[in-house]
Amino acid sequence: MTCTLEAHNLYRFYHAGDDETLALRGVSLAVNGGELVAVTGPSGSGKSTLLACLAGLDEPDGGMVRVDGEQLSRRSEEARAAIRARRIGILFQNANLLDHLTVAENVRVARRLAKGAPVHQSVTELLEELGIGDRSRARPSELSGGELARAGLAVAIANSPNVILADEPTGELDHVTASRILALLWSRAEKGAAVVVVSHGDAIAAEADRVIALCDGQVTS
């Protein structure tokens, strides 16, 4: 397997007045293409901060993130955004959709932002694979919770990214829909993507190839 996502000795500090919070304390990980890795831990353990650093949405105060061997950290926001658009799909808990656009239009916007990234499916084929082909013209406000989750996943994987990062993707879903979202993430791992899922729940951890447990900003297992 190829090591697709690497983080080396990440530190992240936050300051509020005289108080300093150590959100990450020397976190390292490596995720291969074809793996689904779960990141677990209690609230405040650093999971979301780690995900933001892995996505290039936040800069670590120390350490380095690489995607496909290319440095993501210590780059301009423009450079990080370009890498993110081409190589990283992000699924947020509250989805990642523009409210004024239809589902299909959201996917097309994601593809335009990638500026020439290879496309392996038409928008129609992608939405059909996710089971929401009949909702392509609906806006986010017209979708159910399960449909929103799948539409958000469609945007995340619009450009067939090598890395997929998901933040509590099944947290607000019923068991059947959550299982379907997890199966869809697994299908992307089986096609060669490195998938990292942040979750409080045990179900995703039980299905993952590996579990990385965080506590107080440090890896505990």
C-alpha positions as CSV (number, residue, x, y, z in Angstrom):
1,M,0.0,0.0,0.0
2,T,1.0,3.6,-0.6
3,C,1.2,6.0,2.3
4,T,-1.2,8.6,1.2
5,L,-1.7,10.8,4.3
6,E,1.1,11.5,6.8
7,A,1.1,13.7,9.9
8,H,4.4,14.1,11.8
9,N,4.5,15.4,15.4
10,L,1.6,17.8,15.2
11,Y,1.2,20.5,17.9
12,R,-1.6,23.0,18.1
13,F,-2.0,25.7,20.7
14,Y,-4.9,28.1,21.4
15,H,-4.7,31.2,23.5
16,A,-7.5,33.0,25.4
17,G,-6.1,35.8,27.4
18,D,-3.4,34.3,29.7
19,D,-4.7,30.8,29.2
20,E,-3.1,28.4,26.8
21,T,-4.9,25.2,25.5
22,L,-2.8,22.4,24.1
23,A,-5.2,20.9,21.5
24,L,-2.6,18.6,19.9
25,R,0.5,17.4,21.6
26,G,2.9,15.7,19.2
27,V,0.3,13.6,17.2
28,S,1.7,11.5,14.4
29,L,-0.2,9.1,12.0
30,A,0.1,7.6,8.6
31,V,-2.8,6.3,6.6
32,N,-2.4,4.1,3.5
33,G,-4.5,4.1,0.4
34,G,-7.2,1.5,0.9
35,E,-7.5,1.9,4.6
36,L,-10.3,3.2,6.7
37,V,-9.0,4.6,10.0
38,A,-11.2,5.7,12.9
39,V,-10.1,8.6,15.2
40,T,-11.9,8.3,18.6
41,G,-11.8,10.1,21.9
42,P,-14.0,12.1,24.3
43,S,-15.1,15.7,23.5
44,G,-12.1,18.0,23.8
45,S,-9.6,15.3,23.0
46,G,-8.4,17.1,19.8
47,K,-10.2,15.1,17.2
48,S,-11.7,18.0,15.3
49,T,-8.5,20.0,15.5
50,L,-6.6,17.1,14.1
51,L,-9.0,16.7,11.2
52,A,-8.7,20.5,10.5
53,C,-4.9,20.2,10.3
54,L,-5.1,17.1,8.1
55,A,-7.3,19.0,5.7
56,G,-5.2,22.1,5.7
57,L,-8.1,24.1,7.1
58,D,-5.9,24.9,10.1
59,E,-2.2,25.3,10.4
60,P,-0.4,23.3,13.1
61,D,2.0,25.3,15.4
62,G,4.5,22.5,15.0
63,G,4.9,19.4,12.8
64,M,4.0,18.7,9.2
65,V,1.2,17.2,7.1
66,R,1.8,15.6,3.7
67,V,-0.7,14.3,1.1
68,D,0.7,12.0,-1.5
69,G,4.1,13.1,-0.5
70,E,3.4,16.7,-1.1
71,Q,3.8,19.2,1.8
72,L,0.4,20.6,2.9
73,S,1.5,22.5,6.0
74,R,3.5,25.7,6.0
75,R,2.0,26.7,2.7
76,S,-0.1,29.7,1.7
77,E,-3.9,29.4,2.1
78,E,-4.1,29.5,-1.7
79,A,-1.7,26.6,-2.1
80,R,-3.5,24.5,0.6
81,A,-6.9,25.2,-1.0
82,A,-5.6,24.0,-4.3
83,I,-4.3,20.7,-2.8
84,R,-7.5,20.3,-0.9
85,A,-9.7,20.8,-4.0
86,R,-7.7,18.2,-6.0
87,R,-6.8,15.6,-3.4
88,I,-8.9,15.8,-0.2
89,G,-12.6,15.3,0.3
90,I,-14.1,16.6,3.5
91,L,-17.4,15.5,4.9
92,F,-18.6,17.7,7.8
93,Q,-21.2,16.7,10.3
94,N,-23.5,19.5,9.1
95,A,-22.8,18.6,5.4
96,N,-20.8,20.9,3.1
97,L,-23.5,22.2,0.8
98,L,-24.4,25.7,-0.5
99,D,-28.0,26.3,0.5
100,H,-28.9,28.2,-2.7
101,L,-27.7,25.5,-5.1
102,T,-29.2,22.2,-6.0
103,V,-27.5,18.9,-5.1
104,A,-26.1,18.5,-8.7
105,E,-25.0,22.2,-8.8
106,N,-23.1,21.7,-5.5
107,V,-21.2,18.8,-7.0
108,R,-20.4,20.8,-10.1
109,V,-19.0,23.7,-8.0
110,A,-16.7,21.2,-6.2
111,R,-15.4,20.0,-9.5
112,R,-14.8,23.5,-10.9
113,L,-12.8,24.4,-7.8
114,A,-10.5,21.4,-8.5
115,K,-9.4,23.0,-11.8
116,G,-8.9,20.0,-14.0
117,A,-8.8,17.1,-11.5
118,P,-9.6,13.8,-13.2
119,V,-13.3,13.0,-13.2
120,H,-14.3,9.3,-13.2
121,Q,-18.1,9.6,-13.1
122,S,-20.7,12.0,-14.4
123,V,-22.6,13.9,-11.8
124,T,-25.7,11.8,-12.5
125,E,-23.7,8.5,-12.1
126,L,-22.2,9.7,-8.8
127,L,-25.6,10.7,-7.4
128,E,-27.1,7.4,-8.6
129,E,-24.3,5.5,-6.8
130,L,-25.2,7.3,-3.6
131,G,-28.9,6.6,-4.0
132,I,-30.0,10.2,-4.5
133,G,-30.2,10.4,-8.2
134,D,-33.8,11.5,-8.0
135,R,-32.9,14.4,-5.7
136,S,-30.4,16.0,-8.0
137,R,-32.5,19.1,-8.5
138,A,-33.4,19.5,-4.8
139,R,-31.9,22.2,-2.6
140,P,-30.5,21.3,0.8
141,S,-33.5,22.6,2.7
142,E,-35.7,20.1,0.8
143,L,-33.6,17.0,1.8
144,S,-34.1,14.6,4.7
145,G,-31.2,14.0,7.1
146,G,-30.1,10.9,5.3
147,E,-30.3,12.6,1.9
148,L,-28.3,15.5,3.3
149,A,-25.5,13.2,4.5
150,R,-25.3,11.5,1.1
151,A,-25.4,14.8,-0.8
152,G,-22.5,16.0,1.5
153,L,-20.6,12.8,0.7
154,A,-21.2,13.4,-3.1
155,V,-19.5,16.8,-2.8
156,A,-16.7,15.3,-0.7
157,I,-15.9,12.6,-3.3
158,A,-16.8,14.7,-6.4
159,N,-13.2,14.7,-7.6
160,S,-12.3,11.1,-6.6
161,P,-9.9,12.4,-3.9
162,N,-7.1,10.2,-2.6
163,V,-7.9,11.3,1.0
164,I,-11.4,11.5,2.5
165,L,-11.8,13.1,6.0
166,A,-15.2,12.7,7.7
167,D,-16.2,14.4,10.9
168,E,-18.9,12.4,12.8
169,P,-20.6,11.5,9.5
170,T,-23.2,9.2,11.1
171,G,-23.8,11.2,14.3
172,E,-27.3,12.4,13.6
173,L,-28.5,9.5,11.4
174,D,-30.7,6.5,12.1
175,H,-29.0,3.1,12.1
176,V,-30.0,2.1,8.6
177,T,-28.8,5.4,7.0
178,A,-25.6,5.4,9.2
179,S,-24.8,1.9,8.0
180,R,-25.2,3.0,4.4
181,I,-22.9,6.1,4.8
182,L,-20.3,3.8,6.4
183,A,-20.6,1.3,3.5
184,L,-20.1,4.2,1.0
185,L,-17.0,5.3,2.8
186,W,-15.7,1.8,2.8
187,S,-16.4,1.5,-0.9
188,R,-14.1,4.5,-1.5
189,A,-11.4,2.9,0.6
190,E,-11.7,-0.2,-1.4
191,K,-11.1,1.9,-4.5
192,G,-7.8,3.1,-3.1
193,A,-8.6,6.2,-1.0
194,A,-7.2,6.8,2.5
195,V,-10.3,7.4,4.7
196,V,-10.1,9.0,8.1
197,V,-13.4,9.1,10.2
198,V,-13.7,11.0,13.4
199,S,-16.3,9.5,15.6
200,H,-17.5,9.2,19.2
201,G,-19.4,6.0,18.4
202,D,-18.2,2.4,18.7
203,A,-19.8,1.2,15.5
204,I,-17.3,2.9,13.1
205,A,-14.4,1.9,15.3
206,A,-15.5,-1.7,15.2
207,E,-15.6,-1.7,11.4
208,A,-12.3,0.3,10.8
209,D,-9.0,-1.2,9.8
210,R,-7.3,0.7,12.7
211,V,-8.4,2.9,15.6
212,I,-6.4,5.9,16.7
213,A,-7.5,7.0,20.2
214,L,-6.9,10.5,21.4
215,C,-7.0,11.9,24.9
216,D,-5.9,15.4,25.8
217,G,-4.4,16.0,22.4
218,Q,-2.2,12.9,22.5
219,V,-2.5,9.4,20.9
220,T,-3.2,6.8,23.6
221,S,-3.4,3.8,21.3
